[in-house]
Amino acid sequence: MSGNNTVGWKTATAIVIANMIGAGIFTSLGFQLVETVNTWSIIILWSLGALMALCGALSYAELGTHWRRSGGEYHFLSQAFHPMIGYLSGWVSLTVGFAAPVALAAMALSDYVGPYLSLDKLVLALFVIILISGFHSLSLKRSSLLQNTTTILKLALILVLLYYGFARPATDSAFLWDGSWQDEVYLPAFAVSFVFVTFSYSGWNAAAYIVDEIKDVNRSLPRALIAGTLVVSLLYICLNLIFLKHNGLAQIQGELEIGQITAISLFGETGGKLMSFGIALLLISSISAMVWAGPRVTQVMGEDHRLWRWFSVKSSRGIPLRAIWLQAFISIAMVLTGSFEQVIIYSGFILQLFSALAVAAVFVIRSRGKDHIGFRSPFYPLPQLIFLFFSGWVLVYLIMAQPLETGLGLINILIGFLLFRLNKAGFLKK
């Protein structure tokens, strides 16, 4: 451990919330409503997503307090199974796990506010990545300030939307409370919709990537993962109810900008414009959280593998500067080439795969019995089995629905495997 653990549970919780609440909650409902229109079906979908995320959070709390080192799945899988499995997880995190969502969020932000600011969208997206990466290069105190402030503002925006959404009567509504949900939950479309839901919930594990920087990790990490997941789960279900309450089905079915459409319904055209800036703010918070967490994986990999050793160096203030700017460079390249969109699709498959393997590592900890330290997941092994069941469901449907993208994901893993073998064989010595 580095000993530079200055992050409290509140900041760690803010990182979890910021990672989880991105553009997904404001965009995915319209696609779900194409074939899944019953309100009970929608609530069940998002509740199942919450259950899966909570089961994952309980598992990662146990993993992170037992193997107390930053790096998330990279470290957990290296300890539980084999360094190669951990390396492949770290490789995936480096290439797509964080850099691609940062690029996507930056471009989404520029789409929302670029026209209002009369700025070139590409320039704005690049500026945001550079600015936030620069801020996180200063100190952990500055990183905490940025993360806490933007997360508080993000939550305030959502709470305002919820308050007016519940308080104001609806003029048109997509609510449908009949018994048709009993048929919808068995349709393939329901499973496909669940894939989108799991993407929206991703980020529940964010605090596990910065274990070295968390004070009193035995108490703080479980608090952050569980509290952050529960808060976001409640907000997600409430937001979906607001979206359904204030928009007719035809108005939002198949639409992308659900948040903006709802803001216009509630506050008029001016409200839609303000919501664009509000969503931009919440995307800044999400980018910040990913810029903080992602480079810690690369930094820890660099401590263990010659290929990445140059990126393991920290500044005098304990900041992995080289890893931060490597991730920024990859994100910038994705923005410039526009090639990240397909990467985002196939990254969902491999990230879910490694998350499932990490949750399975809880069984390894328990099997070693007397060596167990740290937080113990309650109701073991039920949370782990639930998470693995849903992960299997998601992975099967991704293979069926998007065989090309999942195939590309497996090719990415193969490249990581080849680099691992070269590294172990000594071809990549200094």
C-alpha positions as CSV (number, residue, x, y, z in Angstrom):
1,M,0.0,0.0,0.0
2,S,1.2,3.5,-0.8
3,G,0.2,5.0,2.5
4,N,-1.3,8.0,0.7
5,N,-4.8,7.2,1.8
6,T,-6.5,10.5,2.2
7,V,-9.9,9.8,0.7
8,G,-12.8,9.5,3.1
9,W,-15.9,7.4,2.6
10,K,-17.9,10.4,1.5
11,T,-15.6,11.1,-1.4
12,A,-15.4,7.4,-2.3
13,T,-19.2,7.4,-2.3
14,A,-19.2,10.4,-4.6
15,I,-16.9,8.6,-7.0
16,V,-19.4,5.6,-7.1
17,I,-22.4,7.9,-7.7
18,A,-20.6,9.9,-10.3
19,N,-19.4,6.8,-12.2
20,M,-22.9,5.3,-12.2
21,I,-25.0,8.4,-13.1
22,G,-24.1,9.2,-16.7
23,A,-26.0,9.6,-19.9
24,G,-27.5,6.1,-19.8
25,I,-30.4,6.9,-17.4
26,F,-31.4,9.9,-19.7
27,T,-31.3,7.9,-22.9
28,S,-32.1,4.2,-22.5
29,L,-35.8,4.3,-21.6
30,G,-36.9,5.3,-25.1
31,F,-35.3,2.2,-26.6
32,Q,-36.8,-0.1,-23.9
33,L,-40.3,1.3,-24.6
34,V,-40.2,0.1,-28.2
35,E,-41.2,-3.4,-27.2
36,T,-41.5,-3.2,-23.4
37,V,-44.3,-0.7,-22.7
38,N,-45.9,-1.8,-19.4
39,T,-44.9,0.4,-16.4
40,W,-44.5,-2.6,-14.1
41,S,-42.1,-4.2,-16.7
42,I,-40.0,-1.0,-16.6
43,I,-39.9,-1.0,-12.8
44,I,-39.0,-4.6,-12.7
45,L,-36.2,-4.1,-15.2
46,W,-34.6,-1.3,-13.2
47,S,-35.2,-3.1,-9.9
48,L,-33.4,-6.1,-11.2
49,G,-30.5,-3.9,-12.3
50,A,-30.4,-2.4,-8.8
51,L,-30.3,-5.9,-7.3
52,M,-27.5,-7.0,-9.5
53,A,-25.5,-3.8,-8.8
54,L,-26.0,-4.2,-5.0
55,C,-24.9,-7.9,-5.2
56,G,-21.8,-6.8,-7.1
57,A,-21.1,-4.0,-4.5
58,L,-21.3,-6.4,-1.6
59,S,-18.9,-8.7,-3.4
60,Y,-16.4,-6.0,-4.3
61,A,-16.5,-4.7,-0.7
62,E,-15.3,-8.1,0.4
63,L,-12.7,-8.3,-2.3
64,G,-11.3,-4.8,-1.7
65,T,-11.0,-5.1,2.1
66,H,-9.3,-8.5,1.8
67,W,-6.9,-7.7,-1.0
68,R,-6.2,-4.1,-0.1
69,R,-4.6,-2.6,-3.2
70,S,-5.9,-0.3,-5.9
71,G,-6.6,-1.7,-9.4
72,G,-10.0,-3.3,-9.0
73,E,-10.5,-6.5,-11.1
74,Y,-6.8,-6.4,-12.1
75,H,-5.6,-7.0,-8.6
76,F,-8.5,-9.2,-7.5
77,L,-8.2,-11.6,-10.4
78,S,-4.4,-11.8,-10.1
79,Q,-4.7,-12.8,-6.5
80,A,-7.7,-15.2,-6.9
81,F,-6.9,-17.0,-10.1
82,H,-3.7,-16.2,-12.0
83,P,-1.6,-13.0,-12.9
84,M,-2.5,-13.6,-16.5
85,I,-6.3,-13.3,-15.8
86,G,-5.6,-10.1,-13.9
87,Y,-3.4,-8.8,-16.7
88,L,-6.1,-9.3,-19.2
89,S,-8.6,-7.5,-17.0
90,G,-6.1,-4.6,-16.7
91,W,-5.5,-4.6,-20.4
92,V,-9.3,-4.3,-21.1
93,S,-9.6,-1.5,-18.5
94,L,-6.7,0.4,-20.2
95,T,-7.9,0.0,-23.8
96,V,-11.6,0.4,-23.4
97,G,-12.9,0.2,-19.9
98,F,-12.3,3.9,-19.0
99,A,-10.8,5.7,-22.0
100,A,-13.8,4.8,-24.3
101,P,-16.5,6.0,-21.9
102,V,-14.5,9.2,-21.2
103,A,-14.4,9.9,-25.0
104,L,-18.1,9.1,-25.4
105,A,-19.1,11.3,-22.4
106,A,-16.9,14.2,-23.7
107,M,-18.5,14.0,-27.2
108,A,-22.0,13.7,-25.7
109,L,-21.3,16.8,-23.6
110,S,-20.2,18.7,-26.7
111,D,-23.3,17.7,-28.5
112,Y,-25.5,19.0,-25.7
113,V,-23.9,22.4,-25.1
114,G,-21.6,23.1,-28.1
115,P,-24.3,24.7,-30.2
116,Y,-25.4,27.0,-27.3
117,L,-21.8,28.1,-26.7
118,S,-21.1,28.5,-30.5
119,L,-18.1,26.2,-30.0
120,D,-16.8,23.5,-32.4
121,K,-17.9,20.2,-30.9
122,L,-14.6,18.4,-31.5
123,V,-12.6,21.2,-29.9
124,L,-14.9,21.3,-26.9
125,A,-14.7,17.5,-26.4
126,L,-10.9,17.6,-26.5
127,F,-10.8,20.6,-24.2
128,V,-12.9,18.9,-21.5
129,I,-10.7,15.8,-21.5
130,I,-7.5,17.8,-21.2
131,L,-9.0,20.2,-18.5
132,I,-10.3,17.4,-16.3
133,S,-7.1,15.3,-16.7
134,G,-5.1,18.4,-15.8
135,F,-7.1,19.0,-12.7
136,H,-6.7,15.4,-11.5
137,S,-2.9,15.8,-12.1
138,L,-2.6,18.4,-9.3
139,S,-3.3,16.6,-6.0
140,L,-5.8,14.2,-4.3
141,K,-7.2,17.2,-2.5
142,R,-8.1,18.9,-5.7
143,S,-9.4,15.7,-7.2
144,S,-11.7,15.3,-4.1
145,L,-12.9,18.9,-4.4
146,L,-13.8,18.5,-8.1
147,Q,-15.5,15.1,-7.6
148,N,-17.5,16.1,-4.5
149,T,-18.6,19.5,-6.0
150,T,-19.7,18.1,-9.3
151,T,-21.4,15.1,-7.7
152,I,-23.4,17.4,-5.3
153,L,-24.5,19.6,-8.2
154,K,-25.4,16.5,-10.2
155,L,-27.6,15.2,-7.4
156,A,-29.1,18.6,-6.8
157,L,-30.1,18.7,-10.5
158,I,-31.7,15.3,-10.3
159,L,-33.6,16.1,-7.1
160,V,-35.0,19.3,-8.6
161,L,-36.2,17.3,-11.6
162,L,-37.8,14.7,-9.3
163,Y,-39.4,17.3,-7.1
164,Y,-41.1,19.1,-9.9
165,G,-41.8,15.8,-11.7
166,F,-43.7,14.4,-8.8
167,A,-45.4,17.7,-7.7
168,R,-46.7,18.8,-11.1
169,P,-49.7,17.1,-12.7
170,A,-49.2,15.2,-16.0
171,T,-50.9,16.4,-19.2
172,D,-49.9,13.3,-21.1
173,S,-48.6,10.0,-19.6
174,A,-47.0,6.7,-20.8
175,F,-48.1,5.0,-17.6
176,L,-49.6,1.5,-18.2
177,W,-50.4,-0.5,-15.1
178,D,-52.4,-3.4,-16.5
179,G,-51.4,-7.1,-16.3
180,S,-49.5,-7.2,-19.6
181,W,-46.2,-7.2,-17.8
182,Q,-46.7,-10.9,-17.0
183,D,-46.2,-11.6,-20.7
184,E,-43.5,-9.0,-21.4
185,V,-41.0,-10.3,-18.9
186,Y,-40.7,-13.5,-20.8
187,L,-40.0,-11.9,-24.2
188,P,-36.5,-11.6,-25.7
189,A,-37.0,-7.8,-25.8
190,F,-37.1,-7.8,-22.0
191,A,-33.7,-9.5,-21.8
192,V,-32.3,-7.1,-24.4
193,S,-33.6,-4.2,-22.4
194,F,-31.9,-5.6,-19.3
195,V,-28.6,-5.3,-21.1
196,F,-29.2,-1.5,-21.5
197,V,-30.1,-1.3,-17.8
198,T,-26.9,-3.1,-16.7
199,F,-24.9,-0.6,-18.8
200,S,-26.7,2.3,-17.0
201,Y,-25.8,0.8,-13.6
202,S,-22.1,0.2,-14.5
203,G,-19.8,2.1,-12.1
204,W,-21.1,0.6,-8.9
205,N,-17.6,-0.8,-8.4
206,A,-15.7,2.5,-8.9
207,A,-14.3,3.0,-5.4
208,A,-12.6,-0.5,-5.6
209,Y,-10.1,1.0,-8.1
210,I,-8.6,3.5,-5.6
211,V,-8.3,1.3,-2.5
212,D,-4.8,2.6,-1.7
213,E,-6.1,6.1,-1.4
214,I,-9.1,5.4,1.0
215,K,-8.8,6.0,4.7
216,D,-10.0,3.2,7.0
217,V,-10.7,1.0,4.0
218,N,-12.3,-1.7,6.1
219,R,-15.2,0.5,6.9
220,S,-15.1,3.2,4.2
221,L,-15.0,0.9,1.1
222,P,-18.2,-1.1,2.0
223,R,-20.0,2.1,3.0
224,A,-19.1,3.8,-0.3
225,L,-19.9,0.9,-2.6
226,I,-23.2,0.0,-0.9
227,A,-24.4,3.5,-0.1
228,G,-23.6,4.8,-3.6
229,T,-25.3,1.9,-5.3
230,L,-28.5,2.2,-3.1
231,V,-28.7,6.0,-3.7
232,V,-28.4,5.7,-7.5
233,S,-30.8,2.7,-7.6
234,L,-33.5,4.8,-5.9
235,L,-32.9,7.8,-8.1
236,Y,-33.0,5.6,-11.3
237,I,-36.4,4.1,-10.5
238,C,-37.8,7.5,-9.5
239,L,-36.4,9.2,-12.7
240,N,-38.0,6.5,-14.9
241,L,-41.4,7.1,-13.2
242,I,-41.0,10.9,-13.9
243,F,-40.1,10.2,-17.5
244,L,-43.2,8.0,-17.9
245,K,-45.5,10.3,-16.0
246,H,-44.8,13.5,-18.1
247,N,-44.5,12.1,-21.6
248,G,-46.9,10.2,-23.8
249,L,-45.7,6.8,-25.1
250,A,-45.5,8.0,-28.7
251,Q,-43.5,11.1,-27.6
252,I,-40.6,9.1,-26.1
253,Q,-40.8,5.7,-27.8
254,G,-37.5,5.1,-29.6
255,E,-36.2,8.5,-28.6
256,L,-32.7,9.2,-27.3
257,E,-33.0,12.5,-25.4
258,I,-35.5,11.4,-22.8
259,G,-34.1,13.9,-20.2
260,Q,-34.4,16.8,-22.5
261,I,-37.9,15.9,-23.7
262,T,-39.0,15.6,-20.1
263,A,-37.5,18.9,-19.1
264,I,-39.4,20.6,-22.0
265,S,-42.6,18.9,-20.9
266,L,-42.1,20.2,-17.3
267,F,-40.5,23.7,-17.9
268,G,-41.0,24.5,-21.6
269,E,-38.3,25.2,-24.2
270,T,-36.1,27.2,-21.8
271,G,-36.2,24.2,-19.5
272,G,-34.9,22.0,-22.3
273,K,-32.0,24.3,-22.8
274,L,-31.2,24.4,-19.1
275,M,-31.4,20.6,-19.0
276,S,-28.7,20.4,-21.8
277,F,-26.3,22.3,-19.5
278,G,-27.4,20.2,-16.5
279,I,-26.7,17.0,-18.4
280,A,-23.3,18.5,-19.4
281,L,-22.5,19.1,-15.8
282,L,-23.4,15.6,-14.8
283,L,-21.2,14.3,-17.6
284,I,-18.3,16.4,-16.2
285,S,-18.8,14.6,-12.9
286,S,-18.8,11.2,-14.7
287,I,-15.6,12.0,-16.7
288,S,-13.9,13.2,-13.6
289,A,-14.7,9.9,-11.8
290,M,-13.3,7.8,-14.7
291,V,-10.2,10.0,-15.0
292,W,-9.6,9.4,-11.3
293,A,-10.2,5.7,-11.2
294,G,-8.9,4.4,-14.6
295,P,-5.3,5.4,-14.4
296,R,-4.9,3.6,-11.0
297,V,-5.4,0.3,-12.8
298,T,-2.6,1.2,-15.3
299,Q,-0.3,2.4,-12.4
300,V,-0.8,-0.8,-10.4
301,M,-0.2,-2.9,-13.6
302,G,3.1,-1.0,-14.1
303,E,4.3,-2.0,-10.6
304,D,3.9,-5.7,-11.6
305,H,4.7,-5.8,-15.4
306,R,7.8,-4.5,-17.3
307,L,5.7,-3.4,-20.3
308,W,3.8,-0.8,-18.2
309,R,6.5,0.0,-15.6
310,W,7.1,3.5,-16.9
311,F,3.4,4.3,-16.0
312,S,3.8,3.1,-12.4
313,V,5.6,6.3,-11.4
314,K,3.8,8.7,-9.1
315,S,4.4,12.3,-8.5
316,S,5.6,13.7,-5.1
317,R,1.9,14.1,-4.2
318,G,1.1,10.5,-5.0
319,I,-0.5,11.1,-8.4
320,P,0.1,8.6,-11.2
321,L,0.6,11.4,-13.8
322,R,1.9,9.3,-16.6
323,A,-1.0,6.9,-16.3
324,I,-3.5,9.8,-16.2
325,W,-2.1,11.2,-19.4
326,L,-1.9,7.8,-21.1
327,Q,-5.6,7.4,-20.6
328,A,-6.2,11.0,-21.7
329,F,-4.2,10.3,-24.9
330,I,-6.2,7.2,-25.7
331,S,-9.5,9.1,-25.1
332,I,-8.4,11.9,-27.3
333,A,-7.4,9.5,-30.1
334,M,-10.9,7.9,-29.9
335,V,-12.5,11.3,-30.1
336,L,-10.4,12.3,-33.1
337,T,-11.0,9.0,-35.0
338,G,-14.6,8.5,-33.9
339,S,-13.8,4.8,-33.7
340,F,-14.9,4.4,-30.1
341,E,-18.6,3.8,-30.8
342,Q,-18.1,0.2,-31.7
343,V,-15.6,-0.2,-29.0
344,I,-18.2,0.9,-26.5
345,I,-20.5,-1.9,-27.7
346,Y,-18.0,-4.7,-27.5
347,S,-16.5,-3.4,-24.2
348,G,-19.8,-4.1,-22.5
349,F,-19.3,-7.8,-23.1
350,I,-15.7,-8.1,-21.9
351,L,-16.2,-5.8,-18.9
352,Q,-19.2,-7.8,-17.8
353,L,-17.2,-11.0,-18.2
354,F,-14.4,-9.7,-15.9
355,S,-16.8,-8.3,-13.4
356,A,-18.4,-11.8,-13.2
357,L,-15.0,-13.4,-12.7
358,A,-14.2,-10.9,-9.9
359,V,-17.4,-11.7,-8.1
360,A,-16.6,-15.4,-8.4
361,A,-13.3,-14.6,-6.6
362,V,-15.3,-14.2,-3.4
363,F,-15.7,-18.0,-3.4
364,V,-11.9,-18.2,-3.5
365,I,-11.6,-16.0,-0.5
366,R,-14.1,-18.1,1.5
367,S,-12.5,-21.3,0.5
368,R,-9.2,-20.1,2.1
369,G,-11.1,-19.7,5.3
370,K,-8.7,-18.8,8.1
371,D,-6.8,-16.3,5.9
372,H,-10.0,-14.2,5.5
373,I,-9.7,-10.5,6.6
374,G,-12.0,-7.5,6.1
375,F,-15.7,-7.1,5.3
376,R,-17.8,-10.2,4.9
377,S,-20.6,-10.1,2.4
378,P,-23.9,-10.8,4.2
379,F,-26.1,-13.7,3.0
380,Y,-23.2,-15.4,1.3
381,P,-23.3,-17.0,-1.3
382,L,-26.7,-15.6,-2.4
383,P,-25.5,-12.2,-3.6
384,Q,-22.7,-13.8,-5.6
385,L,-25.0,-16.4,-7.2
386,I,-27.5,-13.7,-8.1
387,F,-24.8,-11.6,-9.8
388,L,-23.4,-14.5,-11.7
389,F,-26.9,-15.6,-12.9
390,F,-27.6,-12.1,-14.3
391,S,-24.2,-11.8,-15.8
392,G,-24.7,-15.1,-17.6
393,W,-28.0,-13.8,-18.9
394,V,-26.4,-10.6,-20.2
395,L,-23.4,-12.3,-21.8
396,V,-25.6,-14.9,-23.6
397,Y,-27.9,-12.2,-25.1
398,L,-24.9,-10.0,-26.1
399,I,-23.4,-13.0,-28.0
400,M,-26.7,-13.7,-29.6
401,A,-27.6,-10.0,-30.4
402,Q,-24.1,-8.7,-31.3
403,P,-21.8,-11.5,-32.4
404,L,-19.5,-9.2,-34.3
405,E,-18.9,-6.9,-31.4
406,T,-18.4,-9.7,-28.9
407,G,-16.0,-11.3,-31.3
408,L,-14.0,-8.1,-31.4
409,G,-14.0,-8.1,-27.7
410,L,-12.5,-11.5,-27.6
411,I,-9.9,-10.4,-30.1
412,N,-8.9,-7.6,-27.8
413,I,-8.5,-10.2,-25.0
414,L,-6.3,-12.3,-27.4
415,I,-4.0,-9.2,-28.0
416,G,-3.7,-8.7,-24.3
417,F,-2.8,-12.4,-23.9
418,L,-0.1,-12.1,-26.5
419,L,1.4,-9.1,-24.8
420,F,1.4,-10.9,-21.5
421,R,3.3,-13.8,-23.0
422,L,5.8,-11.5,-24.6
423,N,6.2,-9.7,-21.3
424,K,6.7,-13.0,-19.4
425,A,9.1,-14.3,-22.0
426,G,11.4,-11.4,-21.5
427,F,11.0,-9.8,-25.0
428,L,9.9,-6.5,-23.4
429,K,12.7,-6.0,-20.9
430,K,14.2,-2.5,-20.7
